[in-house]
Amino acid sequence: MTYKHLIATVEIRGQHYAYHFASQDLQEVQTKQALLSKKLADKMLRSLYKASIVESSHEHLDALKEETFKRVRDLESFVRLVNDKKLITIAHRLPDREMNSTEQLLDWFNGD
C-alpha cells in the first residue's frame, strides 16, 4: 500500500515545527494542501513555510524525527505558528525601515 504524505514545515527561533497528514487517497491529501494554502494565502505568509507531498509505503514517516521537528498535529495550530513567524520577522526587520505602502513592505519582506 502506498501512502501520500503532506508535510508542512516552519522554523521559528531555531525550533522546527512540522504538520503531517497521511492518506492513501491522493485527492484527500491535495484537498488538505489546498486548505493550508488557502489559510496561508497572504504573500508574506507563503514565504515562511514549506509544504511537500511525498509517497511512502508506511502511514507514519520514520524520517520525521521528534528531535529535529516538533510535530504539530492539527492544521489550525500550524497556521497560527506561521502567523507567529510573520510577526516575529516583521518585528526584527521593521525598526530601521520606513515603509510608505503595504506593497513596499511586502517587497522588502520577501527580499525583492
C-alpha positions in Angstrom: 0.0 0.0 0.0 1.2 3.5 -0.9 0.5 6.5 1.4 0.7 10.1 0.3 2.0 12.4 3.0 1.6 16.2 3.2 4.4 17.6 5.2 4.5 21.4 6.0 7.3 22.9 8.0 8.1 26.2 9.6 11.1 27.2 11.6 10.8 29.7 14.5 13.8 30.8 16.5 15.8 27.7 15.8 12.9 25.3 16.5 11.4 23.4 13.6 7.7 22.5 13.5 6.1 20.1 11.2 2.5 19.4 10.3 1.9 15.9 8.9 -1.2 14.4 7.2 -1.2 11.0 5.5 -3.7 9.1 3.4 -3.8 6.5 0.7 -6.1 8.9 -1.2 -4.1 11.5 -3.1 -7.1 13.7 -3.6 -7.6 13.8 0.2 -4.0 14.9 0.7 -4.3 17.5 -2.1 -7.5 18.9 -0.5 -5.7 19.3 2.8 -2.8 21.0 1.0 -5.3 23.4 -0.8 -6.8 24.2 2.6 -3.4 25.0 4.0 -2.6 27.2 1.0 -6.0 29.0 1.4 -5.4 29.7 5.1 -1.9 31.0 4.4 -2.7 32.8 1.1 -1.1 36.1 2.2 2.1 36.7 0.1 4.1 37.3 3.3 2.9 34.1 4.9 3.7 31.9 1.8 7.3 32.7 2.1 7.5 31.5 5.7 6.7 27.8 5.3 7.4 24.9 3.0 4.9 22.1 2.1 5.5 18.9 0.1 3.6 15.8 -0.8 5.7 12.6 -0.7 4.9 8.9 -1.1 5.8 6.1 1.3 4.8 2.5 1.9 4.2 3.4 5.5 1.5 5.6 7.1 4.0 7.1 9.5 7.1 8.9 8.4 10.0 7.4 10.2 12.3 10.2 8.8 10.2 12.8 10.7 12.1 12.7 14.0 10.8 14.4 17.1 14.4 15.5 17.8 14.5 17.5 14.6 11.0 18.7 14.4 8.4 19.4 17.0 5.3 17.8 15.4 2.1 19.9 15.1 -0.9 17.6 15.0 -3.6 19.9 13.6 -3.7 22.4 10.7 -5.0 25.3 12.7 -2.1 25.2 15.1 0.4 25.1 12.2 -1.4 28.1 10.6 -1.0 30.0 13.9 2.7 29.2 14.0 3.2 30.6 10.5 1.4 33.8 11.5 3.6 34.0 14.6 6.7 33.7 12.4 5.3 36.6 10.3 5.0 38.8 13.4 8.5 37.9 14.7 10.0 38.5 11.3 8.4 41.9 10.9 9.4 42.9 14.5 13.0 42.0 13.7 13.2 43.8 10.4 11.0 46.8 10.8 12.8 49.0 13.4 15.2 50.5 10.9 12.8 50.7 7.9 10.4 53.4 6.8 7.7 51.9 4.6 5.4 54.1 2.5 3.0 51.4 1.4 1.9 47.8 2.1 3.3 46.8 -1.3 6.7 48.3 -0.4 6.6 46.4 2.9 5.8 43.1 1.1 8.6 43.6 -1.4 11.1 44.3 1.3 9.8 41.4 3.5 10.2 39.0 0.6 13.7 40.2 -0.3 12.7 41.9 -3.6 
